[in-house]
Amino acid sequence: MTALGKIFRTTAFKLSAAYLLVFAIFAFFQIGYIAYNTRVLLARQHIETIETEVSALAAQYRIGGIGRLIRMIDRRSGRPGAGVYLVTDGSGRVLAGNIAGLPPGLLDSPGLHEARYERSETAEEIASRLRRDRGGRGRGDRGRDGRHRDEFDDRAVMQVFMLPGDFRLLVGRDIGEREKFREIFGRVARWSIVVMILLAVFGSYFVSKRVLRRIDSVADTSRRIVAGDLTGRIPLAGTGDEFDRLGESLNTMLDRIETLMRGLTEVSDNIAHDLKTPLTRLRNRVEMALAEKPSVENYRGALEATIAESDDLIRTFNALLMIARVEAGTDEGVLEDLDAGAVLRDVAELYEPVAEEAGIAFSLDTAPNLTVRANRELLGQAFANLIDNALKYAVPEAAVPAAVRIAAVADNDRVLITIADNGPGIPEADRARVLERFVRLEASRSRPGSGLGLSLVAAVARYHGGTISLRDAAPGLKVVLDLPRAPGGTGT
């Protein structure tokens, strides 16, 4: 299909053509309505002017008879303007007026007429022409220029009166201006429609080409993504129009898809590397148990170690499944309004015996009424992971300040959960990386764990519309969990 054919087939071009048709019909009827009402108004004005003049002439006739009427007609006939006048006797002889020719029989038909006529500048010229007409031709014959009397160029609205004494009076108004006005309206309408069609065609072509270019960019990006290039994004024009808004939404969706796909790839790689070691240990332990001298003690020890290793693997897979559910938004837990401080106190109480046994100073300070809309199970799991990490890396000898410090406060429309320890901390360059799955720094390799604790906390924070940030506790690490406060929640 050619480029022009593609443009003609676009919805934008069809809609533009439909709008053009509707607008053209509307414009045509609007111009026609204005022209019709203007013509009716001019015709009414002509008739009112004729009636006014007839009334004035009738008054003059009543005062001075036919002689006074002829003098008035002579004066008015000599004035420039659109007025037409004629006074004749019963035989058709012109007594006064500025009409040189009329259709046959018009003067014998009293009333209002719209007819063609031939205009004369003076009464003498009119009389001379009529005499020539009577001498050489009848009323229906051709005039001095070879035309029938009903083929005159001028046109007027006329009113014929029969006066006493068998006189005829004709008063009228030339409608040439009205016809010119009609021609102007018609010419304007025709040119307007032509210009409208041309502008609409070029406008439709321009709009369709622009829309098609944007649609083609979306299609090209889609093909790149289908081909495996997840970095492709829809280009934005920067105009903020509906295509830009759609492009921004699609790009956000593509960013999310790319993040999930990258996470899936990383998880697959990490599972292949990080779970290979415990599985290898399981196999080696079983082989060693079989290679050693058979005894109940050896087998029991191998089985207990295998169960412990298997429990670690199960916990790792459970953490992965929970992160996957949270990030996909498919967790079946119900969101409810709850006090984050109360949940944090409940979790901290479970770890107080662990801290006492390890000799780690432990402090807890929570403000009341820290209402958040959250899933209690997920929020509790996030708090447990953070406290467990803090206890794992805290230095027991430190007592003032406490080795592990837990606090929850309100900050306007946010709730800030802070858990700090006095351990080695995390270098600033690695703080973003440790939030990813299976990431464990070299200093943590010797400690138990799978590298999924902070990843789960980050996923829970995103699920609840919050954020997690790692900061320097000087010494140690401070983790700040920032959650949105539920409407109506209060705090001190």
Protein Blocks (a to p, Z undefined) as FASTA:
>chain_A
ZZklmmmmpmklmmmmmmmmmmmmmmmmmmmmmmmmmmmmmmmmmmmmmmmmmmmmmmmm
mmnommlmmmmmmmmmmpgcjbdcddddfkopafbdjdfbdcehklmmgcjddddddddf
bfklmmmmmmmmmmmmcfklccfkopafklcfbdcdddddddehiiacdddddfklmmmm
mmmmmmmmmmmmmmmmmmmmmmmmmmmmmmmmmmmmmmmmmmmmmnopakbccddehlop
aklmmmmmmmmmmmmmmmmmmmmmmmmmmmmmmmmmmmmmmmmmmmmmmmmccdfklmmm
mmmmmmmmmmmmmmmmmmmmmmmmmmnopafbdcddddfklmmmmmmmmmmmmmmmnopa
cdddddehiacdddfklmmmmmmmmmmmmmmmpcfklmbdcfbdcddddehjaccddddd
fbebjafklmmmmmpghiacfklmmpgcehlmmmmmmmmmmmnopacddddehgajdddd
dddddehiacZZ
